[in-house]
């Protein structure tokens, strides 16, 4: 059963974003968060969370014909159709052939969903028809490079484009010859180098134009019919690269991009090859963004739209509001951008006012497994997460004030050091245990699972090993450490419990004091007299 719950603002995870009408959604690793516009207060509020996937969510997509429906795909080879109003899953497709990397609703059916994995083919799932099942697209198959993403054309029925890891595009259109692996960046022609397509969006006002972003070769406006590059856009720095992009519906020819390394939002117009304006929103890079077409009533006032009788396209000049100069009108398009960042932050940015409507900053990107208050400061709460980090939160402001370096695999457990040491011990799935000095902002000791060039003893332990770097290593076999406890009676003692069947009490300089053979341990705590309190499924005889 899917879980629909109210969610604290403490852990604002963010990965991928989609929007529909007065709602937008973004997904973390295992859950999808739905925000909806509160008409009374004229602001977006979190309404619900759904969590049915057991492995990483890879893509989500709103139904263009029904704002209550969207589809999600995940690494457990599963597709789910969700009904937002009904707060339930209405259909699911198990055991897809390969992990779906991109998903979208079909252009010709309100009950059809298209999805693709790696080399394809493109599958069509008719989940609600008279004869539900999965079929294969007649032409979109036998690709020579992995697929990053695909997009149906919003108005030209049946036309779609794929972006590949080698930097090329594949274009399909009913009644026309298929074009596979075309329009690679010029610098890649004749080479085997790869430059994945990081973003791909059709021009909303053209049958053939689309924006393409390659991770290293920047942005291009290309003609899918003439197979030509119309414009190559230039960045102010060669180090900048694009992670995501989106058209601005309220300003013809205008689009925005999010940088991959730093959270810089850039505003562009297709009539110029350089950005019109740039805003540094965060220190960390973008993951995804989507533009809402001025959903907030108070902020939509005063905007000026082109006449319906006037023909416009993406090469048409944006019509400025009468009170603004031409250059400032370009720089400040009306609309709000849903921004998701690499550090888990997510927010709604008012581009016209140049400010956040809200920003949930520096959240965990994945599930939290443990949390503990600082013993001498109840205003600080530490959390350990599946995303490989420990974060410390100020409970008064509900913001993260410190985060560990990361890349630790899963952090299952944490324990504060006693007194004023201001350190935290963490237990991980792949990197053993470590001690993080919060004040210095770095890992100062690591109890590592795998020690290069060293052999484990017959008991599957390396009890005490010192290398030239004077860093102490320990081995709990090749299993993760599920729990860790730092003694508050003796600050030199730490206990760990692992899936290898042992509980170890050691000093922080590496000396093993006790080893307990157990069947399975999920919690350990050092008592005031240094006895070990274990929450276990079973005990086996103790060894020393």
N, C-alpha and C positions, 0 to 999 in steps of 0.2 A: 504494500500500500504506500502511496506517495505521502510525503509529509508536508503539511501546510501549516506553518507556524509564524508567529510574530518574531521578528528578528531584531536583536540589539544592534545598535550602531557601532558596537565595539569592534566587530570583525568584518569590515566591508570588503569582501572579496571581489575581484573583478577580472574577467578574462575577455569575454566577447560581448558585443552589444548589438541589439536590434530594437527597432521601434515600430509602433503601429498606432495611429490615431492619438489618443490621450494616454497611451501606455508606452513604457519602454522596459526592456529586460536585459539583464546581463548574467553571464554564467561564471561560476567558479569551477573548480575541478569536478565537484559532485553535486552541485545544486544550482538552481536557476532562481533569480530574484526578480520579482515583478514590481515595478513602480507605476502608480497611476496618478493622474492629475486630480487633485482635490479641488472641485469647482468652488467650494465655499471659501477656501483660503488661498486659492490660485497658486498652488505649489504641488510639486510631486511628492508623494509619500509611498513608502514601502507598504505593499498590500499583502503579498504572499510569497512563499518560497516553496518550490517543489524539488523533491530529491528522491529519485527512483533509480538513477544510474549508479552502478557499482564501480565503474571505472571512469576515467577522464572524459568529460563532455567535450566533443570536438567541434560542434557547430550547432547553431540554432537559427530558425527562420520563421518570421511571422507569415501567416496566410494573408495574401493581398486582398482576398474577397471576404474574409471573416476575421475581424479584429480580436475575436475571442479564441482563435486557434493559433497555435504555433507548434513547430516540430523541433525536436532535439535529437542529436546523434552522439554516440559515445564509443569509447575504445572497447567496450564489451560487446561490440557488434550488435548494437541495439538502436532502434529508432522508436521514439514515442511521440504521439500526437497528444497535445495537452489542450484542455478547455479551461481558459482562465476564469471565466464567469462561474463555471460549474465546479472549479477547483478539483479537477480530476484528470486522469489520463483516459482518453477515449479509444486509443488504438495503440498497438505496439507491434513491431516487427523484430523478431529475435533472429540471431544467427545470420546476419548479413554476410555476404561473401567479401571478407576484408573489412578493415576499420573504415567507416565513412569519414572522409576528411572535409567534405563540403556537402551541404544539403540545401534544397530550395523547392518551393512549391511549383508545380507544373503550370505552364501558361494556359493550357487548354482544359484543366479540370480542377474544380474546387476540392476534389477528394484525391488528388494525385500529388505525390511527393517524389522528387528526383534526388538521387544521392550517388556519390562516386567515391571510390577508394583507390589511391595510388595510380596504377596504370589504367584504371577503368575495368570494364565498360561503365557507361552511365546506366543506372537502373531506375526504372519508374515503378513506384509502389502505389497502386490504386487501392487505398485502404477502405474506401467507403462505397465503392461501386457495386453493381449487381453481381460482378464476378471479381472479387478482390484477389489480388495477387501481385507478383513482381514480374515485370518484363524488361527486356534490354532495348535500349535505344538502337535504332537500325544502323546508324552511322558512327555514333560516338563510342568507338572501341579501338583496340589495337594501337594504342599510343606508344611512342618510343621514349617518352620521358614521364616521370611521375607527375601527377596532377596536384597543384596547390589549392586551387579553387575554381569554381565555374559560376557564370551568371547568365540567366535568361534575359533576353531583351524585354524591357517593360512594355513596349507597344508593338513591335514587329513579331508577330506570333510565330513561335517555334524557333526563332533564331537564338543561338547561345554561343558562348565563348568559354574556352578553358585556358587557364594560365598554368604553365609547367615549370618544373624546377630548373630546366635548362634555359629559362628566360623566354621561351617561345609561346605563341598563342595558337590555339586551334579553333576555327570558326565553322559553325554548321548552320545552314539555313535551308528550310524545305524548298525543293525545286532547284537548288543550286549545288554546284560542285563543292564538296567538302575541302576545307583548307586546313591541313594539319601542320603544326610546328612551323608557323610563319611568324614574321615580324619580330625576330630576335633583335636585341640591341646590336647596333652596327659593330661595336667593339668585340662582340662574341662570335660574329660570323666567321666560319672556317676554323673554330676552335672547339675543344671538348669541355671548356669551362662552363660551370653552372652559375646562374644568377637568378634565383627563384623569383617568380612573380609574387610580390607581397600584397598587392591590392589591385583590384580590377572593377571598374564601374562604367556602365553604359551611360552615354550622354542622354539625359532625360528628354531632350528636344531634337534628337537626331536619330535617323534610322541606322547609321553606320559608324558614327564616331564613338570612341570610348577612351577612357583614361586608363593607363597601365603604369604601374610602379614596379620596378625591379629593385631588389634589395641594394644593389651596388651601382646600378646604372641610372638611377633616378626615375623621373616621371616623363611620360610621353603621351601626347594626344594622337591617336592613330585612326586611320580610315580602314575599317574592316572590309569594305567593299573593294577599294582600290589597292589595298595592302600597302599603304604608304604611311609614313610618319608625318603628321601635320606640324607638330611643334615638339621640341625637346626643351624641357624646363630646366633652368639652372639654379643651383643652390649657392648661397653666399660662401659656403665652406665645402671643400671637397670631403670633409669628414662626415658631413650630414648624410643621413640615409632615411628613407621613408618606410614606416611600418604600416601605415593605413591612410586612407583618403576617403573623402565623401563630397559629393556635389552639394551646393547650397540651393535648395529648391526655390527660395524666395528671391534669388539673384541670378538670372540667366548668365551662364558662362563662368560663374564663380565656383571655386571649390576650396576645400581646406585639406591640409595634410598634418599628420602627426609623426614626429621624428622617432626613430627606433632607440637611440641612445640617451637622449635627453628629452624631457617633456616640452618640446617646442611645438606650438600650434602655428602653422603658416597659412596665410590667406592668399589665394591666387586668382587670377583671371586668365582665361585662355588667350586673350589678346596680348598678354605680356609673358615673356619667358622667365621673368624673375618675380619673386613674391611681392605682394603689395604691402604686407605687414606680417610681423611675427610676434608671438607672445610666449614667453617662457612660463609655463604653468606649473611645472614640477621639475625636480632634479632627475627623476627616472623617466625612461622612455615610455611612449604610448604602446598599448596593445591593440586597441580598437577604438573607433569613434563612429558616431552616426549623428546626422543633423536632423533635429525636429524642426518642422516648419512653423516657427513662432507659435507654440501651443499656448503660451500664457497670455491671457486676454489683455492685461494691462500693458504688456510689452509689445504687443502686436500693433497697437494704435500708432498711427503716424507713418506707417510704412506705405510705400507707394509701389503699385504693381503696374507692369506694362498693360496697355489696353488689350482687351481680348481680340480686337480686330487687327491688332498689329502683329505681323509675323516676327517671331523671335526664334533664335537658336543659341547654341552655346558660344557662337562667335559674335552674337549681338552684344552691344554695350549694355552694362547694367544701368538701370534707371535709378538715379539717386533720389533720396527724399529731398523735398524742396528746401529744407533748412540747412542742408549740409553741402559742403564743397564737393566737387567731383571726386577728388582723391580720397577724401574721408569717407565718402559713400562706398567706394570700393573696399576700404579697409574695415568697415563696420557693417557687414551684412546683417539684416535681421535674422534671428534664429538662435536656437540653443543647441549646443553640441554635447551629446552624451560621450564622455571620455573615460576610457578604461586604461589603466597604467600597469606597467610590468611589476610594480611593487604591491599590486592589489588595490590601489586607490581607484575610486570611481566617483565621478561628479557630473553635474550639469552646468555647463559654462554658457553664460549669456554673452554672445559675441558682440552684440551691439553696445552693451553697457560695460564690456570688458571686466566682468566679475563673475565669480561663482554664485550660482543660485544655491548650490550646496556642494560640498566636497567631503567624502568619507575617505580620509587620507591614511596611507601606510597600513592597510589592513593585511591580515593573512590571506594568501591566495588559496589556501586549502584548509581542510578540516583541522580543528584544534583538538589535541589529545590530552593536554594537561594544563592546569593553571594553578598558581599559588601566589598569595599575597606576600609582600616583603615583611619578614617578621618584625622589623623595627619601624616600618612605615606602611600603614594600612592604605595609603593613597596610591601605592604602586602595586600593580598586578602583573605578573609574568605569565605568558602563554607559550606553549610549545605546540608546533604544528606539523602537519604532513608536508608543508612546503619547505621544510628544512631550516626553519628559523625559529628563534625565540624572540618575542617582542615584550617590551615592558610598557604598560599603559598607565596613564594618569587617570584615576577613576573619577576625578572631579570634572575633567574636560572630555573624557572618553576619547582621548587621542593617544597614539603610540609615540612615546618619547625616545625610546631606544630600540634598536633591532640588531640581532647578532649577524655576523658576516654571511651566514647561509651556506647553501650547497652541502648540507649534511645528510641528505636522504630524508627519511622521516624522523622527526624528533618526537619520541614517544613520551618522555618524562623529563621533569626539571626539578631542581632543588636549590633553594637559596643558601648561600654561605651564611654562617652565623655572624653575629656582631656587625661591625662596620666594614667587613671585607669587600662588600659590594660586588660579589661574584656570583655566578650561577653555574651549576653543573647540569649538563644535559646528556640524555641517553638517546642514541640514534639507531637507525636500522642498518646502516652500512659503515659508519665511521666510528663505531664504538662509543665511548663517552668522552666528554670534553669539559673544560672549565673556561667560561667566558668572563673576562674582566670587563664589567660594564663601563667603568670609568675610562679605561684605556681603549675600549671599543674593539678588542681583538681576543682571539683564542690564545690563552697562555699555557695550557696543558691539554694534551690529548691522550686518551686511553684508546689506542687504535686497535681495530680488529685484525687488520692485515699489516704485517711488518715486512717490508721488502728485504729479501736476502736472509730472512730468519726462518727457522723451522720450529713449529710448535712441538711441545713435548707430547708423549704418548697420552697424557691426560687431557690433551686438547687445550693446554694453557701455555702461555708465555708468562711466567709469574713476575719476573722483574727483568727488564732489559733496558740498558742505557746505551744510547747511540752517541756519536761525537757531538751531535747538536744539543745534547743534554736535555732532550725531550723524552719523557717517560712514556713507554708504550705498554699496553696490556692487551691480551686477547681473550675474548669470550667465545672462542671458536669462530665459525663463520655465520653465527646467528646474531640477530639484532639484540640490543639491550632494551628491555621493556620498562625498567624502572630504576631510579637512582635516588639515593638519600644521603644528604650531607649532615653529619652529626652536629647538633647544636650544643653538645656537651664538650666535645673534643673537635675543634675545627680542622684537625689533621686527618680525620677519618671520613671515608666515603664508602657506601655500600651500593653494589649494583646487582641486578637480577636479570638473567638472560634466558633465551630460548635454548641454550646449550645444556640446561639442566643444572646450573650452578648459581649460587649466590656468593659473592665475593665481598669481603670487607678488606679494604686496603688503606694505607696512608696516602696522602696526596703526592708523596715523593716516590711512590711505587712499591712499597713493601706490602706483601700479602700478609694479612693477619689471620684471616679465617676463610675457609671455603666450605660451603654447605652444598651437598648433593641433594637436589630436589627434582620433582617431576616436572613442575611448571610453576613459574612465579610471575605474578602480575603487579605486585606491590611490595615494597620493602621500606622499613623505617628503622632508624637507629634510635633506641630508647634512651632515657636519661642515664641509665647505668651501662650503656653501650651494648645491651642485649639486642638481638635482632628480632624485630617483630615482622613476621612475614604473613601475607595473605596468599595462600597457596591452594592448589588443587590437591596436592599430596606431598608427603615427605619421603625421602629415602635416607638411609643412614648417613650421618655426617662424616666427612673426611677432612683431614688436616694436612 
